[in-house]
Amino acid sequence: MEQEEVVVVVVGAGPAGLAVAGCLKVLSIPTVILEREELSASLWKTKTYDRLKLHLAKQFCALPHAPHPPAASAYVSRDDFVRYLDDYVESFKLRPVFRTAVEAAAFDQREAGGAGSWRVVARDMGSGEVREFTARFLVVATGENGEAVVPEVAGLANFSGEAMHSSCYKCGSGFRGKRVLVVGSGNSGMEIAFDLANFGAKASIAVRSPFHVMTKEMIYLGMVLVKYLPVKLVDTLLVMLSKIKYGDLSKFGIVRPKQGPFSIKNATGKSAVIDVGTVAKIKAGEIQVFKEPSRITGKEVLFSDGRSDQFDAIIFATGYRSTTSDWLKDDDHMLNKDGFPRKSFPDHWKGANGIYFSGFARKGLAGVYMDAVNIANDIMLAWRSNKQLNY
């Protein structure tokens, strides 16, 4: 087994991992980035739909030391954001080790001159070769979106139509004239339903829980105001603006939560839906709204309120799960049952014994930015204070 001594191992070459590695590069701290896929930012490059744009203004979606250029659109497209990430990699000369899957990581108190070290075991997915890294610091940057989640629905395995997770959806052009159910009413689900309707599909969406609907301008206003005003006051203003804009949506199957949008985001990480035109299509009858599916028989889907309908395809916009618990030996119980840090924001990013978590704040790219800066600065202080360690 090949063994290597390094200062920092970063697991994951998505935006969260790249941001930390960029900050560490600025500080001249040697870093190895391990990525199981064959390219950086693989989720953005291979598992997002064509019409996607960042829902937040560009100033909230930049990585450290690299603001978006003035000429960039206020709301950056997926393709432009991918180019931005590739430019980030080249600008900071980051060189992730691709197709290398971390199989185990554990802290060894006996190593590194008494300070302890992280022993990271990774496998080359091409050759099968196993490599072991000994690192003083470990950065977990696999983030929130490690593995696609499809809920258990009775009869799904025997659905006679096409079923997929939203990570496999690209464009509505292949669904023209088909009856398509989108399960999940977050930002992805609502936008996919809109895209399907634009391409002539008979789109429906299954709403599983209450949610807020906002415009991007409302969210932008809220993100500015929340820096200066109490969250509850900002929430009250945004809900009022939403009611003026959209009216009572409950008669169309969309119920507003009792808590405000920013309070929910802070407590659960769940974002308000930023409307791209879906609500107008729902009001016009172009997109049907159903409750949560409970059973599937052939092409018929039965919903929790007793209604049923026939569908040719089902797209599950039901999110992802963290995979950190699959490989991190967590003797200090730093992770909860969902694979997220037990510490809540804003203290979530730092664990015990030189381990850090980037991209787990549930605050999008703005949270990734904050995590990266905090982690890099903390590593710098710890590294410089341990002059006796020789790497």
N, C-alpha and C positions, 0 to 999 in steps of 0.2 A: 504494500500500500504506500503510495506516494504521500509524504508528509511535508507541509509547508508552514513556516512561522510567519505570521503577518500581524499588523497592528489592529486593523479593523476588517471584519467580514460583513458585507452588506448582502442580505438575502433578498433578491428581487430587483429587477431592472425596469420597473414601471416608474411613473413620475415620482413616487415616494422614495424609491431607492436612488434614482438619478439625482434628485434634489439633495439628499444627504451626501452622496458621493461628490457632487459639485462643490458643496460647502467644504467638505474635507480636503478636496483638491486645492481650493483657495488657501487653506491653512497648511498645505504641504504635509498632510498626514497620509501615509501609505494605506491604501484601501484595495481590497479585492471584492468585486461584485459578482455574485453567483446568480444565474438566471436559468430556470429550467426550460424556457422556450428558446427558439433559435434567433430571436431578435428582441430588441428592447421595446418597451411599451407595447407588448403583444396584444393586450386587451384592446387598446385604442386602434391598433393596426389591423387586427383580424376579427374582432368580435363586436364591432359597433356597426350600426346601420348607416347607409349612405348619406341620409339627409341630416345627420346629427350636427348640431352646433352646441358650443358651450352655452349653458343657460345663464351663466353669470358674466358680467362685464370683464373685459380682459385684465383689468388691474387686480381682480380677485383670482386670476387664473394663471399667474406667472410663477416660475420657479425662482429661487434665490439667485441674485447676481445676474438676472437675465430678463428684464422687463420686455413685454411685447413691443415691437417697434411702433412709432406713432402712426404709421400708415396702415397698420393692421386694423381689421374691422373691430368695432366695439364688442361684438359677440363672435368669437373666432369659430370658424368651421372646423370639422373634424380633420379634414385634410391639411388645413393650415396649422392646426395644433400638432399634428403628427410631424410636419416639417419643422415646427418649432422645437419639438423634443429631439429630433435628429440633429438639429443645429446645436442644441444644448450638449448632446453627447460629443460632438466634434469640437465645440468650443472649449470644453473642459478636458478634452482628450480622455474621456472615460472609455474603458475597455472591458465591458462585462465578459465574463466567462459563460458562454451560451451553452444550451443543452446540458446543463449540469444541475441535477436535482439534489437538493439537500435531503438526506435521509434521517439524520439525527444531529442534534446539537445539545451538548450538556456542559455544565460548568465544572471545571476541575480545580479545586482549591489548592492542590499541591503544585501546580505549574506556575511558571512565570515569576520565579523568585519570591514566592510566598504570596503574591498578589492574586494568584489564581488566573485561569485563562479559560476560554471557551474552545472546546474541541468539536469541530464541525466536520461531519462525514458527508461527502457528496459523491454522486455517481455520474460519470459521463454517460449520457443517454444513448450515445452512438456506439462507443467502444465497450461500455460496461465497466470501464476502469474506475476504481474507487480512489478518491483523493481525500486526505485528511488535513484540515487546516487547524492550527493552533493560533488563536487570536485573543488579544487582551480585551477587545470590545466586539460585541455582536449587535448588529442592527437588523431587526426584523422589519422588512419593508415589503412583505407580501400583501399587506393591506387588507381591505375589506372584501375584495372581489376575487378570492382564490379559486372557488369552484362553483359552477352554476347549480342552482337549486331548483328542482321541479317538485312541487308538492304531490303528495299521494292522493290520487282521486280514484275512487272505485271504478274499475273498468277501463282505465286509461291504457293499460297494456294491450287491450283488444280494440282500441279505437281504430276504425277502418279508414280514417283519413290521415292527413299528415300532421304530425306533432313535433314541435321543436322548442328549444329555449330561445329567448330573444337574442342570445349571443350568437346564434346562427342566422338570424334574420338580417338581410341586407337591403332589400327594396321590395316594394309592393307590386312591381311589374309582373311577377310570376303568379300573382294571385287574382288577376283580373277576372271578374265574374264569379269568383268563388266566395263561399260563405266562410268567414274567418272569425274565430273567437280569440281575443287577446285576454289572457288571464293576468290580472295585475294592473292597478290604476296609478302607478307611480309615473314619474316623468317618461321613462322608456315606454311603458304600456300605452300611455295616452298619445305619445307621439307616433308610435307604430300604428295605432288605430287610425290616426289622422293620415299617415302615409298610405295605408291600405285603401282608405276611402278615396284618396286622390288618384289612385291607380285603378279605380273602378271595382274594387272588391266590396262585398257586402259585409262590412266590418261591424263587429260587436265587441264590447269590453265587459269583463266581469269585475265588478267592484267588490272588494273583500272587506273594506273598512272605510271609515270617514277620512276625508282629506281636504286640505285647503287648495283652492285654485287661485293663482295670482298671475299677473302679467310680469314680464321680466323687468319692466320699469318699477313696479311695486316692490319687487325683491331688491332691486338696486337701491331704491329709496330706503328700504328697511335696513340694509347693510350699512348705509351711511349713518342713519339716525341712531342705530343701536350703539354706536360708539359714544354717543352723547346723552342718550335718554334711556330710562328704564325699559327693559324688554316688554313688560306688560303694556306700557304706553304705546310702544311701537306696534305691538300686536293689535291693539285696539284700533289704531289708525289704519293698518293694513286690512283688517277684516272689514272695516267700514268702506274702504275703497273697493274691496272685492265685491261687497254687496251692491254697491252702486254700479259697478261694471257688469256683473253677471246676474244679479237678482237672486231669487230663491231657486237653487238648483236641486232641492230635494225632490221636486216633482219629476225630475229627470233621472233620479236615482243616485244623485251625488249629495252627500250630507257633510256639512262642515263639522269638524271636531269642536269640542267645548274649549279646549286650549288653543291659544294663538299659534301662528306658524313658527315664530322664533322660539317660543317656549317648548314646542314639540321638538324642534330641531335640537335644542340644547339638551333635552331630557332623553331623547331616543335616537337622535341622528336622522330621523325621517324628515325629508324635505317636503315643502309644499310643491304642488304641481305647477309648473310654469307653462301656461297655456300657449300652444303654438297655432291654435285654430280649432282644436278638437271640440271645445264646448259649443261653438257655433254649429258644427256638424251634428252634435248630439241634439241640440235644440231643433235643428232642421229635420231630424229623423234619419239622417244619413248614417249615423252610428247608433246602434242600439246598446242600451245599458242593462246588464243582468247582475244578479247577485252571485255569490260564490258557487262554483260548480260542486255538486255532491256525488254525481254518478254519471258514467258514460256507458252507453249501450250502442254499439255500432257507430253510427255518426250522430246519434242523439245525445245531447247533454242535458241532464236534469240539474236544475239549480236549487239552492237552499230554500227558496220561497215557493217551490212547487212548479214553477214555469219550466218549459223545456223547448229546445229548438234543435235543428239539424245544422251541422257544420262540416265543411270539407277540410278544414285545417284548424289547429289550435296552436297558438304561440304563447308560451309561458314567460311573461315578463315579471318573474318572481324572484329576481335578485340572485345573490351569491352568498357563499359562506366563507369564513376565514379558514384556511388550512393549517394555520400555525401549530395547532395542537397535535397535528399528525406527526410532526418531527421534532418539536421542541420539548426536551425533558424539563418539566416545570416543577422542580423540587420545592421552589419557593412559592408556588401557587400564585403566580402573577397573572394567570389567565383565567377568565370565567368559562362557563360551559360552551359559549359560542366562539371561543378562541380569541377573544378581545382582552386587552389589559383590564384587570380589576379596578385599577385606579381610574377615576373619571377625569374628564377634561377639567382643567388644563394640566393635570399632573400625569396623564396617561403615558407620556412618551418615555419615561425613565423607569427602569426596573432595577433589580439588584445585581450586583457583581458585574457591572459593565455591560448590561444588556439594554437596548433601546428599541422603541416601537415607533415606526414612521408610517403615517397614513392610516392611523386607527382613530383619529379624532372625530370621524363622521362629520367633517366640516369641509369636504371637498378639497379642491386644490389650494384654497386659502389655508386649510388645516395642514396640508402637506408642507407648505412654505414654512409655517410656524414650527412644525416638528423638526424639519431639517436644520433650521438655524439653531434651535435649542439643543439638538443632539450634537451637532458639530462643535458648538462652543463648549459643551460639557465635556466631550471627549478631549478637546484641546487642553482644557484645564487639568483633567485627570492624567493625561499622557505626559504633560510637562512637569507635573508634580511627582512623577515616578521616574526620575532620571536613572534609577538603578536598573530599570528594565532595558535590556538590549535586544533589539529585534533586527 
